[in-house]
Amino acid sequence: MARAQTRYGMRGAALIAAGVLLTAGCSEVEVEAPPVDPTALADAVQLDAVTAHLTELERIAGENDGNRSLGTPGYDASVDYVAGALRDAGFDVQTPEFDTTLFAVENEQLTVDGEPMGVSALGMSPSTGPEGLTARVVRIAPDDTPGCEATDYDGVDAAGAVVIVDRGVCTFAVKEQVAAERGAAALLVANNEDGPLEAAGLGAESNPRIPVGGVAGVDAERLSAATSVTVTLQTRTEDRKSRNVIAQTRTGSTDDVVVVGAHLDSVPEGPGINDNGTGVAAVLETALQLGSEPGVTNAVRFAFWGAEEVGLVGSTRYVESLSDEERLDIALYLNFDMLGSPNAGYLVFDGDDSDSVGEGPGPEGSAGIERTFAQFFDERGIEVGGTDFDGRSDYGPFVAFGIPAGGVFTGADDVKTPEQADLWGGTADQPFDPNYHTPEDTLAGIDRDAFAAAAAAVAYGTAVYANSIDGPDGVPTGDQRAEVRAEFTE
């Protein structure tokens, strides 16, 4: 298209400036060109361009019942938009299909000592039965691992009870597993802020055994003091198919692939413009500006994942579908999810657990990725904070196989602290994204400054590792990977 030629024609001058030499018998194209300049690529990913992608995703949602979620025409149109843009830029694009499960809620009610209280069924929760479940209440004391470990239940008789735990530290699925093992009849997770716990899920692969609901943080004390509660959660599941979008540069070594990903689906409750249109827009624009045949040492594989919002299904299916050799050919994974939060923070994944908070370090090489992004922001006068590999986005299956990972994040439903507000501006004691998983997650809520900086960081990090995986901020080389990944996953 004419627009693509005009808009992306700068690649030749600013980024790669060279001819192409096709080599018979090789799986990639050798390019006689200088390395891609990470700063030039970052500068080429402009706010107007990534915002144009967001505008298109918002239009798609608006024409399809307000969302782009699993199994909907809105998601299919999102796939077509991303795949079409990549094909127009010269990429060979695949849209592999996978099986997943669609979850729906038909009834959710909670009665506390005869009075109604708000409750939301967590995604993939089993049903209680049409008449509900009435039982005594057991409160697991808040601590550093709220309901995450069997020892949290020491001295507690949870058998047959409705157990209440606080949100945080581990996944909802882990909390359910621990509660079920202790004989709980149902689990209620209290939010870590006053508002309700909405659009949360256990994950498609979790196989939960007991019903799980979420309640507002402000209701936790009243709920804990109740003598009896009745929980009614009526849910159903349907088998569905979805698709990922995968495109890889024709140039660069396929023995040291840099995978750059963002999830493409929204929740059913809204259009998903911050979550995760921003990640999609930044990764897509990085791919378009880099081009399909750049002067890179390592091939770059761009991935747009389906069914993330129901448990990282698309990325998990993809990683698990690879052979051991194909996984070893992946040098690292960069993940970008929520890059324009209204009350934004500047967070990078804590590859070395340097803040000693929450989850431990990522696989070997993740610390170097963290430093690469921290350096990018530092050069722009922005101090970053750390965020854990807590399993809430598509780095999860890569990390599970010991593949080093990293990325940028501007915050979701966690609350910004006063210290963070002093550092980055915004409003303390409010969520980073008050529109998270709601109909209000629209273009109007995007923090344009944060989004511009984060989108540039996507391009910078991609170019750094496309050029080289060596050096102090590098990742294990091919001959080291099998051993170090085996040690991580033991």
KAJOUR-V394460 format. One record per residue. N is the residue number from 1. RES is the residue in three letters. SS is DSSP state (H for helix, E for strand, L for the rest). PSI is psi as a letter, one per 40 degrees, with the letter a starting at -180 (999 if undefined). NEAR is the number of other ideal C-beta (glycine too) atoms within 8 Angstrom. Layout:
BEGIN
N;RES;SS;PSI;NEAR / N;RES;SS;PSI;NEAR
END
This chain:
BEGIN
1;MET;L;i;5 / 2;ALA;H;d;5 / 3;ARG;H;d;6 / 4;ALA;H;d;10 / 5;GLN;H;d;8 / 6;THR;H;d;7 / 7;ARG;H;d;8 / 8;TYR;H;e;11 / 9;GLY;L;e;7 / 10;MET;L;e;9 / 11;ARG;H;d;13 / 12;GLY;H;d;8 / 13;ALA;H;d;6 / 14;ALA;H;d;9 / 15;LEU;H;d;17 / 16;ILE;H;d;13 / 17;ALA;L;f;9 / 18;ALA;L;i;9 / 19;GLY;E;i;6 / 20;VAL;E;h;9 / 21;LEU;E;h;8 / 22;LEU;L;h;6 / 23;THR;L;h;7 / 24;ALA;L;i;4 / 25;GLY;L;e;3 / 26;CYS;L;i;7 / 27;SER;L;e;3 / 28;GLU;L;i;11 / 29;VAL;E;h;11 / 30;GLU;E;h;9 / 31;VAL;E;h;14 / 32;GLU;E;g;8 / 33;ALA;L;i;10 / 34;PRO;L;i;7 / 35;PRO;L;i;9 / 36;VAL;L;h;14 / 37;ASP;L;h;10 / 38;PRO;H;d;12 / 39;THR;H;d;7 / 40;ALA;H;d;10 / 41;LEU;H;d;17 / 42;ALA;H;d;13 / 43;ASP;H;d;7 / 44;ALA;H;d;12 / 45;VAL;L;g;15 / 46;GLN;L;i;7 / 47;LEU;H;d;9 / 48;ASP;H;d;6 / 49;ALA;H;d;10 / 50;VAL;H;d;16 / 51;THR;H;d;13 / 52;ALA;H;d;8 / 53;HIS;H;d;13 / 54;LEU;H;d;14 / 55;THR;H;d;9 / 56;GLU;H;d;9 / 57;LEU;H;d;17 / 58;GLU;H;d;13 / 59;ARG;H;d;8 / 60;ILE;H;d;13 / 61;ALA;H;d;16 / 62;GLY;H;d;8 / 63;GLU;L;e;7 / 64;ASN;L;g;12 / 65;ASP;L;f;5 / 66;GLY;L;e;8 / 67;ASN;L;i;15 / 68;ARG;L;f;16 / 69;SER;E;i;13 / 70;LEU;L;h;13 / 71;GLY;L;e;9 / 72;THR;L;i;12 / 73;PRO;H;d;6 / 74;GLY;H;d;15 / 75;TYR;H;d;16 / 76;ASP;H;d;9 / 77;ALA;H;d;12 / 78;SER;H;d;14 / 79;VAL;H;d;14 / 80;ASP;H;d;8 / 81;TYR;H;d;11 / 82;VAL;H;d;13 / 83;ALA;H;d;12 / 84;GLY;H;d;8 / 85;ALA;H;d;10 / 86;LEU;H;d;15 / 87;ARG;H;d;9 / 88;ASP;H;d;8 / 89;ALA;L;e;12 / 90;GLY;L;e;7 / 91;PHE;L;i;12 / 92;ASP;L;h;7 / 93;VAL;E;h;10 / 94;GLN;E;i;7 / 95;THR;L;g;10 / 96;PRO;L;h;9 / 97;GLU;E;i;6 / 98;PHE;E;i;14 / 99;ASP;E;i;6 / 100;THR;E;a;16 / 101;THR;E;h;10 / 102;LEU;E;h;11 / 103;PHE;E;h;11 / 104;ALA;E;i;8 / 105;VAL;E;h;10 / 106;GLU;E;d;6 / 107;ASN;E;h;8 / 108;GLU;E;h;11 / 109;GLN;E;i;10 / 110;LEU;E;h;15 / 111;THR;E;h;11 / 112;VAL;E;h;11 / 113;ASP;L;f;8 / 114;GLY;L;e;4 / 115;GLU;E;i;6 / 116;PRO;E;i;7 / 117;MET;E;i;11 / 118;GLY;L;i;9 / 119;VAL;L;i;13 / 120;SER;E;h;14 / 121;ALA;E;h;13 / 122;LEU;L;i;13 / 123;GLY;E;h;12 / 124;MET;L;e;14 / 125;SER;L;h;13 / 126;PRO;L;i;9 / 127;SER;L;i;9 / 128;THR;L;e;11 / 129;GLY;L;i;6 / 130;PRO;L;d;6 / 131;GLU;L;e;4 / 132;GLY;L;a;11 / 133;LEU;E;h;12 / 134;THR;E;h;6 / 135;ALA;E;i;12 / 136;ARG;L;i;8 / 137;VAL;E;h;13 / 138;VAL;E;h;12 / 139;ARG;E;h;7 / 140;ILE;L;h;13 / 141;ALA;L;h;5 / 142;PRO;L;h;5 / 143;ASP;L;a;6 / 144;ASP;L;e;4 / 145;THR;L;g;9 / 146;PRO;L;g;14 / 147;GLY;L;e;14 / 148;CYS;L;e;10 / 149;GLU;L;i;6 / 150;ALA;H;d;8 / 151;THR;H;e;5 / 152;ASP;H;e;14 / 153;TYR;H;e;10 / 154;ASP;L;h;6 / 155;GLY;L;e;3 / 156;VAL;L;h;8 / 157;ASP;L;g;5 / 158;ALA;L;e;12 / 159;ALA;L;h;7 / 160;GLY;L;e;8 / 161;ALA;L;i;12 / 162;VAL;E;h;15 / 163;VAL;E;h;15 / 164;ILE;E;h;15 / 165;VAL;E;i;14 / 166;ASP;E;i;11 / 167;ARG;L;i;12 / 168;GLY;L;i;6 / 169;VAL;L;d;8 / 170;CYS;L;i;9 / 171;THR;L;i;10 / 172;PHE;H;d;13 / 173;ALA;H;d;10 / 174;VAL;H;d;9 / 175;LYS;H;d;16 / 176;GLU;H;d;15 / 177;GLN;H;d;11 / 178;VAL;H;d;14 / 179;ALA;H;d;14 / 180;ALA;H;d;12 / 181;GLU;H;d;7 / 182;ARG;L;e;12 / 183;GLY;L;e;8 / 184;ALA;L;i;15 / 185;ALA;L;d;9 / 186;ALA;E;i;15 / 187;LEU;E;h;17 / 188;LEU;E;h;16 / 189;VAL;E;h;18 / 190;ALA;E;h;16 / 191;ASN;L;i;13 / 192;ASN;L;e;9 / 193;GLU;L;i;8 / 194;ASP;L;d;6 / 195;GLY;L;i;7 / 196;PRO;L;i;9 / 197;LEU;L;h;12 / 198;GLU;L;i;9 / 199;ALA;L;f;11 / 200;ALA;L;i;10 / 201;GLY;E;i;12 / 202;LEU;L;d;14 / 203;GLY;L;h;13 / 204;ALA;L;d;10 / 205;GLU;L;e;7 / 206;SER;L;d;11 / 207;ASN;L;f;4 / 208;PRO;L;i;13 / 209;ARG;L;d;7 / 210;ILE;L;i;12 / 211;PRO;E;i;13 / 212;VAL;E;h;17 / 213;GLY;E;i;17 / 214;GLY;E;i;16 / 215;VAL;E;i;19 / 216;ALA;L;i;12 / 217;GLY;H;d;13 / 218;VAL;H;e;6 / 219;ASP;H;e;11 / 220;ALA;H;d;12 / 221;GLU;H;d;6 / 222;ARG;H;d;9 / 223;LEU;H;d;15 / 224;SER;H;d;9 / 225;ALA;L;e;5 / 226;ALA;L;i;10 / 227;THR;L;d;5 / 228;SER;L;i;9 / 229;VAL;E;i;13 / 230;THR;E;h;10 / 231;VAL;E;h;16 / 232;THR;E;h;13 / 233;LEU;E;h;17 / 234;GLN;E;h;11 / 235;THR;E;i;12 / 236;ARG;E;i;8 / 237;THR;E;i;9 / 238;GLU;E;h;8 / 239;ASP;E;h;7 / 240;ARG;E;i;10 / 241;LYS;E;i;8 / 242;SER;E;a;15 / 243;ARG;E;i;12 / 244;ASN;L;i;16 / 245;VAL;E;h;14 / 246;ILE;E;h;13 / 247;ALA;E;h;13 / 248;GLN;E;i;11 / 249;THR;L;i;16 / 250;ARG;L;e;8 / 251;THR;E;i;13 / 252;GLY;L;i;14 / 253;SER;E;h;9 / 254;THR;E;e;9 / 255;ASP;E;e;6 / 256;ASP;E;g;14 / 257;VAL;E;h;15 / 258;VAL;E;h;15 / 259;VAL;E;h;12 / 260;VAL;E;h;16 / 261;GLY;E;i;15 / 262;ALA;E;i;16 / 263;HIS;E;i;17 / 264;LEU;L;e;16 / 265;ASP;L;i;18 / 266;SER;E;i;17 / 267;VAL;L;i;12 / 268;PRO;L;d;6 / 269;GLU;L;e;9 / 270;GLY;L;i;15 / 271;PRO;L;e;15 / 272;GLY;L;f;16 / 273;ILE;H;d;15 / 274;ASN;H;d;17 / 275;ASP;H;g;15 / 276;ASN;H;f;16 / 277;GLY;H;d;15 / 278;THR;H;d;19 / 279;GLY;H;d;13 / 280;VAL;H;d;16 / 281;ALA;H;d;14 / 282;ALA;H;d;18 / 283;VAL;H;d;15 / 284;LEU;H;d;14 / 285;GLU;H;d;15 / 286;THR;H;d;16 / 287;ALA;H;d;14 / 288;LEU;H;d;13 / 289;GLN;H;d;14 / 290;LEU;H;d;17 / 291;GLY;L;i;13 / 292;SER;L;e;10 / 293;GLU;L;f;11 / 294;PRO;L;i;17 / 295;GLY;L;g;13 / 296;VAL;L;i;16 / 297;THR;L;d;9 / 298;ASN;E;h;15 / 299;ALA;E;i;15 / 300;VAL;E;h;17 / 301;ARG;E;h;13 / 302;PHE;E;h;15 / 303;ALA;E;h;13 / 304;PHE;E;h;16 / 305;TRP;E;i;16 / 306;GLY;L;i;17 / 307;ALA;L;f;15 / 308;GLU;H;d;17 / 309;GLU;H;e;11 / 310;VAL;H;f;15 / 311;GLY;L;f;14 / 312;LEU;L;f;14 / 313;VAL;H;d;15 / 314;GLY;H;d;18 / 315;SER;H;d;17 / 316;THR;H;d;12 / 317;ARG;H;d;12 / 318;TYR;H;d;15 / 319;VAL;H;d;12 / 320;GLU;H;d;7 / 321;SER;H;e;6 / 322;LEU;L;i;9 / 323;SER;L;i;5 / 324;ASP;H;d;6 / 325;GLU;H;d;6 / 326;GLU;H;d;8 / 327;ARG;H;d;11 / 328;LEU;H;d;10 / 329;ASP;L;e;11 / 330;ILE;E;h;13 / 331;ALA;E;d;11 / 332;LEU;E;i;15 / 333;TYR;E;h;12 / 334;LEU;E;h;16 / 335;ASN;E;h;14 / 336;PHE;E;h;17 / 337;ASP;L;h;14 / 338;MET;L;g;14 / 339;LEU;L;e;17 / 340;GLY;L;f;14 / 341;SER;L;h;15 / 342;PRO;L;d;12 / 343;ASN;L;f;14 / 344;ALA;L;i;14 / 345;GLY;L;i;14 / 346;TYR;L;g;15 / 347;LEU;E;h;12 / 348;VAL;E;i;16 / 349;PHE;E;h;18 / 350;ASP;L;g;16 / 351;GLY;L;d;16 / 352;ASP;L;e;9 / 353;ASP;L;f;10 / 354;SER;L;d;8 / 355;ASP;L;e;7 / 356;SER;L;f;4 / 357;VAL;L;h;7 / 358;GLY;L;b;5 / 359;GLU;L;i;7 / 360;GLY;L;a;3 / 361;PRO;L;i;8 / 362;GLY;L;a;14 / 363;PRO;L;i;12 / 364;GLU;L;h;10 / 365;GLY;L;d;13 / 366;SER;H;d;17 / 367;ALA;H;d;12 / 368;GLY;H;d;14 / 369;ILE;H;d;20 / 370;GLU;H;d;16 / 371;ARG;H;d;11 / 372;THR;H;d;14 / 373;PHE;H;d;16 / 374;ALA;H;d;10 / 375;GLN;H;d;9 / 376;PHE;H;d;13 / 377;PHE;H;d;14 / 378;ASP;H;d;10 / 379;GLU;L;e;6 / 380;ARG;L;e;7 / 381;GLY;L;f;4 / 382;ILE;L;h;9 / 383;GLU;L;h;7 / 384;VAL;L;i;11 / 385;GLY;E;i;11 / 386;GLY;E;i;12 / 387;THR;E;i;9 / 388;ASP;L;i;9 / 389;PHE;L;g;12 / 390;ASP;L;e;10 / 391;GLY;L;e;7 / 392;ARG;L;e;6 / 393;SER;L;a;10 / 394;ASP;L;e;15 / 395;TYR;H;d;12 / 396;GLY;H;d;13 / 397;PRO;H;d;13 / 398;PHE;H;d;15 / 399;VAL;H;d;13 / 400;ALA;H;d;8 / 401;PHE;L;e;10 / 402;GLY;L;e;12 / 403;ILE;L;h;12 / 404;PRO;L;i;16 / 405;ALA;E;i;18 / 406;GLY;E;a;16 / 407;GLY;E;a;14 / 408;VAL;E;i;13 / 409;PHE;E;h;14 / 410;THR;L;e;17 / 411;GLY;L;i;14 / 412;ALA;L;b;12 / 413;ASP;L;e;8 / 414;ASP;L;i;8 / 415;VAL;E;h;9 / 416;LYS;L;h;16 / 417;THR;L;i;8 / 418;PRO;H;d;7 / 419;GLU;H;d;6 / 420;GLN;H;d;12 / 421;ALA;H;d;12 / 422;ASP;H;d;5 / 423;LEU;H;d;7 / 424;TRP;H;e;10 / 425;GLY;L;a;3 / 426;GLY;L;a;11 / 427;THR;L;h;7 / 428;ALA;L;i;9 / 429;ASP;L;f;7 / 430;GLN;L;i;9 / 431;PRO;E;i;13 / 432;PHE;L;d;14 / 433;ASP;L;g;17 / 434;PRO;L;e;8 / 435;ASN;L;e;11 / 436;TYR;L;h;12 / 437;HIS;L;f;10 / 438;THR;L;i;10 / 439;PRO;L;e;8 / 440;GLU;L;e;8 / 441;ASP;L;g;16 / 442;THR;L;i;11 / 443;LEU;H;d;9 / 444;ALA;H;d;4 / 445;GLY;H;e;11 / 446;ILE;L;h;13 / 447;ASP;L;h;11 / 448;ARG;H;d;9 / 449;ASP;H;d;7 / 450;ALA;H;d;13 / 451;PHE;H;d;17 / 452;ALA;H;d;10 / 453;ALA;H;d;12 / 454;ALA;H;d;16 / 455;ALA;H;d;17 / 456;ALA;H;d;12 / 457;ALA;H;d;13 / 458;VAL;H;d;17 / 459;ALA;H;d;18 / 460;TYR;H;d;15 / 461;GLY;H;d;17 / 462;THR;H;d;15 / 463;ALA;H;d;15 / 464;VAL;H;d;11 / 465;TYR;H;d;16 / 466;ALA;H;d;16 / 467;ASN;H;d;11 / 468;SER;L;i;10 / 469;ILE;L;e;11 / 470;ASP;L;i;5 / 471;GLY;L;i;6 / 472;PRO;L;d;5 / 473;ASP;L;f;9 / 474;GLY;L;a;10 / 475;VAL;L;i;12 / 476;PRO;L;h;9 / 477;THR;L;i;10 / 478;GLY;H;d;8 / 479;ASP;H;e;4 / 480;GLN;H;e;8 / 481;ARG;H;d;10 / 482;ALA;H;d;7 / 483;GLU;H;d;7 / 484;VAL;H;d;12 / 485;ARG;H;d;14 / 486;ALA;H;d;9 / 487;GLU;H;d;8 / 488;PHE;H;d;9 / 489;THR;H;e;8 / 490;GLU;L;999;4
END
